[in-house]
Amino acid sequence: MNIGQIVWLSLAATVLAWLIVTEVWSDRLPTLKSIAFGFLDSWLGRALLLCGWAEMGWHLFCQHP
C-alpha cells in the first residue's frame, strides 16, 4: 500500500467517522451538510470550489499521458 492510498483511506475513514458521530450526537456537533452549506455561503468557498473543479477537469481531460 503506497502513501496515496493511505491518505485516501484515512480521509474516507475520517468522513465516515464524522457521519456516525454526528448522527449519534447531532445536537452537539455540526453535520457535514451544515459545514458544506456554510462553506458554500461565502464567496471564497464558491471560488475555491470552482478552482478545484477546474483543476480536476484539467487533470482528467486536458493532459495527455
Backbone torsions as a table, in degrees:
resi	resn	phi	psi	omega
1	MET	NA	127.0	-178.8
2	ASN	-91.9	176.1	-174.5
3	ILE	-65.1	-34.4	179.2
4	GLY	-63.8	-41.4	178.5
5	GLN	-66.7	-38.2	178.3
6	ILE	-63.7	-41.6	179.3
7	VAL	-63.5	-47.5	-179.0
8	TRP	-65.3	-39.3	177.6
9	LEU	-66.3	-38.0	178.3
10	SER	-69.1	-36.9	175.6
11	LEU	-64.2	-43.9	179.1
12	ALA	-64.5	-40.5	178.8
13	ALA	-65.8	-37.9	178.4
14	THR	-64.6	-45.4	178.8
15	VAL	-63.8	-43.0	179.0
16	LEU	-63.2	-42.9	177.8
17	ALA	-63.2	-40.8	179.1
18	TRP	-64.0	-40.6	177.6
19	LEU	-62.0	-42.0	180.0
20	ILE	-67.1	-45.6	-178.4
21	VAL	-63.6	-44.5	-178.9
22	THR	-71.0	-24.7	175.7
23	GLU	-70.8	-36.9	-178.6
24	VAL	-78.4	-45.9	-178.6
25	TRP	-115.7	59.7	-173.2
26	SER	-69.0	-21.2	-177.4
27	ASP	-82.0	-14.8	-174.8
28	ARG	-105.9	-22.8	-175.4
29	LEU	-124.2	148.0	176.6
30	PRO	-71.9	141.6	178.1
31	THR	-83.7	166.4	177.6
32	LEU	-63.2	-32.5	178.5
33	LYS	-64.9	-43.9	179.9
34	SER	-69.1	-34.1	176.3
35	ILE	-66.3	-44.0	-179.7
36	ALA	-64.4	-44.1	179.4
37	PHE	-66.6	-36.2	175.8
38	GLY	-65.0	-38.2	177.8
39	PHE	-66.3	-42.1	-176.6
40	LEU	-80.6	-10.5	176.4
41	ASP	-74.0	-23.2	-178.7
42	SER	-93.9	152.9	179.0
43	TRP	-68.0	-32.1	179.3
44	LEU	-67.4	-40.6	178.0
45	GLY	-62.3	-43.8	178.6
46	ARG	-66.8	-38.0	177.8
47	ALA	-65.5	-41.9	177.8
48	LEU	-65.3	-38.9	177.5
49	LEU	-63.7	-42.7	178.4
50	LEU	-63.9	-41.8	177.7
51	CYS	-64.6	-41.4	177.5
52	GLY	-64.6	-39.0	178.6
53	TRP	-65.6	-42.5	178.1
54	ALA	-64.2	-41.8	178.8
55	GLU	-63.4	-43.1	179.0
56	MET	-64.8	-41.9	177.8
57	GLY	-63.0	-39.4	178.0
58	TRP	-61.4	-46.4	-177.2
59	HIS	-71.0	-31.6	-178.2
60	LEU	-81.8	-38.0	-169.5
61	PHE	-114.7	-22.8	-170.9
62	CYS	-104.6	-20.6	-178.6
63	GLN	-90.0	139.0	179.0
64	HIS	-95.3	139.6	-179.8
65	PRO	-71.5	NA	NA
